[in-house]
Amino acid sequence: MPISSVREIFEVEEIQPLRKVQINEPNLYDIDLSFNGYDSQYSLHALHPYVAAINPPLVKKLIETYVPKHENILDPFCGGGGVLLEATLHKRENAGGDINPLSIILSKAKTTYIEQQKLQKAFIAVIEIAQNPISTDKTKINPQLKFWFKNDSLPFINSLINAINIVTEHDIKLNNLFKTIFSATVRDVMLTYRGEVRLRKLREEDLNKFNPDVLRSFVKRYKIAYERIITLPQGAVSDIAVRDIKKLDFENESFHSIICSPPYADDKNGVGYFQFSKNMLEWLGFTKEEISNHKKLFLGATKKINCLPESESLRKSLENVENRNYNHYKEAVSFYHDYNLGLIEMKRVVKKNIIIVIGNRVLSRTQFDNAQITVDFFKNIGVKLIHHYTRKLRKKRIANMGGDGGGIAKEHILVFEK
């Protein structure tokens, strides 16, 4: 799969999809998993965007095929809450974790039913307070944060979060939901290009055309929550918290299945989840130190240069990177070291299936077949691949690392059985 036409890229032989099924064994081989033309923004999926989010129709099919009713699901990389919301809609108990605190707020909001009357009462109270803008001169706001917003937006953003904190102070469910609506509003009025995995400020010609209205955007986001929260089943159970995949706080075999989309690379050389989130997190009251401490839990942040599990595909890619850029080599080794620890934890806490949605990556002009590497790592610990699908992507971006990045044209869906 060519990544770039500009310079040569070292490519490994990509894993070939399996198509071995038993008679009457449920599978998805005859379904077009690209889901082109399908609505992916139904229910509360539309409440808040998240970078490199998993495809909801895909998750729906995976749950229906592999997770029987009355069984539970874990997503240890819950991101924007796509898997957890689908599990909730399908009335499966679920749990989620992520190292990004924004992810936890969003996932809780998207999976928690709140009565519309209660929601509307809180909204009216928030708007009444927020209509009186609060000058940012009276509060300590990081100048670097101000850089990403128009000056006339800042007082209304400031007044909104102040109003939310006052109105929802004693109701954690309302607090999570309104903070999610607020965070989406911040994203809407931010002076950045959409659909990119790294923050990039609008150029002057685009900046002049962009005139965001903070309160109007907030109302628009609120309407999504108000109209769609009734799609959630009452009494749904979701256990969502900040969790490190390398050391999960669950007993052995706590879950029937895991469905997740792990990061394809470390935070520096892959999708910038924390760069995507940092401005929203700062407005929500997180300090730079707190954000940094969460980021230190990312795969690869441990900087462990230990012996890696056996994987011929990974070995070939690492050898090529080592010859090109030793720092990149060390970062890659550290990432795959931590990724393997995460896979070991997944095996420990699951009873039946581990389903992983993942794409390839490129580092130092070198392709890494993350699907094959995942298969190899699991094989080393006795977890077998039973189904392997691929799906074409119309658009999905990874970071452009000195020309290495670009669009991902294909994702792998790996179904393992313990």
N, C-alpha and C positions, 0 to 999 in steps of 0.2 A: 504494500500500500504506500504509494509515494506521499511523502509529507510536504516536500517542497521541490519546486522545479529550479530553484536558484543554485543550490549547492548539493553535492552528493551526500546522502545520508546512509549510514551503516544500518542495514535492516536484517533482522533475524527472521527465520522461517516461522510464520505465524501458526498458532494452533488451529487445527481443523475441527469444525463442529462435529460433534457426535450425532449419530442418528440410530442409536441402538435402543429399542424399546421392547418390552415384553407385551404379550397379547393383553389388550384391555388396560394397559398401563397409561395413566393420564400423562399427557405431554402437550407441548405447544408447537410442534414442528410444522403443522399445517396452517399456522396463523402468521400473518404479516405483522411482526412485532414492531415495525416502524411507526404504526398508528398515525400515518399521515392523514390529515383532515379530521382527526378525532379531537373533540374538546378536551383539553387538559386542565381547564380552569374552572371546573365545576365545584360545587360545594365551597369549602373554605380554602381550596387550593389557590384561589385568586386573591386571598386576603393579603399576602405579603410575598414578594418575589424572593428567590434565594438563588445564589450563583450555582450553576451546574446542577440544578435540581433534577431528581429522578423523575421519570415519566409516569404520571398517575395511572393512565390506562394500562401500562405495562404491569405496575404493581397490582392493580385490580386482577389481571389475569393470573399473575403468580399466586396470589392468595387463593383465588377460586380453584386453582389447579393443585396446589401443594399443601395448603393448610386447611384441614378439616374443620368443620364447625366445632365450637367449644374448645378449640386449641388456642394457644397463645403465640405471640410473635415478638421478637426483639429486633430493634434496629439500633446498633451501637454507634452508627454514624448518622444520626437522624436529621441533620441539616435543617431544611425548611419544614420538616414534618410530613413529607409526602407519604412515606410508608405508614407512619402512625395514624394519619388521617384516614387512609384507605382501610387500615386494620379496624379503626373505630367504626367507619361506615359499614364494614362487613361484620360488625359485632364480635370481633375477636379481642380478647384482652391483650394488651400490648405494653411494652416498655421501650424506652428509648434513652439514648445517651449521646452526648457530644461534648467536646471540650470548649465549644464556642457558646458563651452564655446567651447570645442573641438567639441561637438555635433553640435553646431550652425555652425561652420566652415564647417564640413563635410556635413551637410544637405543642406547648401546653394550651395556648390560645386556640389553635386549630382543632384540638381534640376535646374541648370542654364545652358542654352544653350550658347555656345561660338563658333564662327566660327573656323573651323580647321586651316585656314590660319593664323588667328590671334594667335591661340594657338601655332602653330609651330614656328612662329616668336619669340614669347616670350621664348619658350623652348630653341631655339638656343642661345639666348642671355644669358639665365640662365646658360646653360652648359659652354659657353665660359668663364664666370666669375668663375664658380664653379670649373673648372679644376685646379685652383691655390689654393691649400689648405691653410687655415688660421690657424695658430698655436693657440691652445687654451690658451697658455701662455699669449697671447696678449689680451684676453677677459676674463671677469669674468664668469666662469662657475662653478656652484656648485659642489664641490667634490663628493657629494652624487649622482649627476647626472652622473658624469664620471664613477662611479662604475658600471654602467649598460652597458658600451660600451668598446670595445677594443680600445687601445690607438691609433692605426693607423686609426680608423674610425673617431675619433673626429675632426681632421682638415677638413675632407671633409664634415661632417655634418655641421660644422661651416661655411664653405664656401658656402654651398648650401643655407642656410637660409639667409645669407648675400646677395647672388645673387638674390634670390627671392624678398627680400625687395627692392633691387635697381630696378629691372626690372619691378615689378608690383606695384610700389609705388602709381601710380596715376590711377590704374584700379582695383577697389574692386572685380570685378568678377574674373579677372585673379588671383588676390591676394588670394582669397578664394580657388580657384582650385589648385594653385601651393602649397599653404600651406597644403592642403589635401594630395597632392601627396608626399610632403615632410614628413608629419606626418606618412603616411603609410611606407615610406622609413625608418624612425626612428624606427618604430615598427619592420620592417623586419631585421634590423641590431642589434637590442637590444639583449642583452645576457640573454634572458628569454625563458622559455618554452611557446609554443603556445597552444591555446585551453584551457587555464586556466583563472579563473576569478581573481586570485591574482598573483602579480608579484613573480616569483621564479627564481632565477639566475641559469643558467646552471651549472650542476656539472662539475667537472674538466675533466672527460673523454669526456663529450659532448662539453665542452668549447674548448678543443683542436681540435675537428673536425670542429668547426664552424669558417669559415673564410669569413665574409661578405664583399662584395664590395659595398660601399655606392653609388657611381655614377651608377654602373650597376643596382642596385636595383631601383634607382630613374628613370632611363630610362625605366625599365620594367613597373613601375607604370604609368609613363607618357604615354606609348603606350596604356594602358588600357583606359586612359582618351581620348586620341586622336582618337582612333578607335571607341569608343562607345558614345562619346558626341553627335554624330549625331542622336542617338536614341531619344534624348530629343526633344519635340516639341518646335519650336520657339515661343516666346511670352508667355510662361507659366508663371503663377502667383503663387508665393510662398511667404508668409509672415513669416519669420523665425527670431526669436530673443530669447535672454535669457528671460525666463519667469518662474515665480513661480506658480505652479499649485494651490497654496492656495489663490492666488489673481491674476487672469488673467486680462489682459488689453483689454478685448473685451466687446462689448455691449451684452445685453441679446439676446439669440437666433440668434447669428451671424452665426452659422454653421448648416448645415443639419445633419451631422454625426460627431461623434468622433470615431476614431479607434486608439487604443493605447495599449501598454504593459507596465503597471506601474511597478516600482520596487517591488519585492516580500518582501523586508525588508529594514531596514535602511542601510546606507552605511557601517556601522561597522559590522553588523551581516548578511549581504546579499552579493550580487554581488558588488565587489569593483570597481564601475565605475570610481571613481577618482583615485584609485590606477592604474587602467588600463591606465588612461589618463595623469597622472601627468608628466611623462617624456617627452611626446610629447608636452604638454602645456608649460613646461619650455623651451624647444628648440624654441617654437614659440614666446617666449618673455614674458610669463605670470610669475609674481612673485609668490613666495610661499604664500605671503599674499593675493594676488588676488585669487589664487586657493582655499585657505582656506575660503575666504569670499563667494565664490560660493558654496562650500561644506556645508556651514552653512544653505543653503536653502533646503537641502535634507530633505525628509520626516523623521520625528523623531528627527531632529537636534534641534528642539525648546525645547525639554525636557519638554513638557507639560504633567503633570500627572493629567489630568482632567477626569471627568466622560465621559465614552465612550457611543456611541449610542448602542441601544439594539442589541445584537447578542449572542444567546445561545452558538453557536460554539466558538466564541471568548472568551466568559466568561469561558468556561471549560478549554480552553488552557491556558488562563492567570492564572487561579487558580493553575494549575499544575506548571507553570513556577515560580509563586510567592513562592511556597513551595521549589523550587530547587535553585533558584538564584534570589535574589531580584533586583539586578542591571539589569539583563536581563528582568525582569518583567517591570521595569520602562522604559527601552528602547523600549519594545514592546508596552506598553501603549502609549508612545509618538509617535511611528510610526503610529499606527492605529488612533490616534487622528488626526494627520496631513493628513493621507490618507482619512479620512472621509471629512475633509475640502475640499480636492481636488475633491472628488466625488460631493460635493455640488456645486462647481464651474463648473464642467462639466455639471450638470443639467442646470445651469443658462445660459450657453452660447450656448446650443444646441437646435435645434428645433425638431428633430426626433429620431435618434438612437445614442446610446452609446455602442460601441463594445470594450470589454476589453479582452485581452489575458493574462492569469495569471496562475501561478503554485503554489503549496503549498510550505511551508517553515517549517524548524525545528529549534527550539531554546530550549536549555536546555532539550534535549531529548523529546521535545514536538512538536507534529505536529500542524500546523496552516492551516486550510482549507481556503485559501485566496479567493477561489471562493465563498464558502458559506458566508464568512464574507462580501464580496462585495455585494452579493445578499441581505443580511440582511440590510446593510447600505443604499442601494438604496431603499429598501422597506420602510424604515423609512421616506424617503422624497418623496415617491410617484412615484418612477420610477420602472416600472415593467419589469421583465425578460420575454422575449418572445421566445428566442431560446437559447439552451445550447448545445454546442458540446464539445467533447474531442478529443485530438489528441495524438498519441503515439510519443515519441521522441526517436531517435536513440542515441543521446548523447546531454546532456545539463547539465552544471555543476553549482552548487551553492557552496558558501564558505563552507569549512569544519571547523565547529566551535567546536573544541574539540571532533571530531568524530561525530558531529551531522549532518554534511552536506553530500553531495554526488551527485549522478546523479538524475536528475529529469526525471521520466519516462513518465510523462503525463502533458499536458497543458489543461486548460479549456478556451473555447472561449464563452464568455457571451455576448448575444445580448439583450440590453435593449431598451425599447421604452418609450419616455417621455409622 
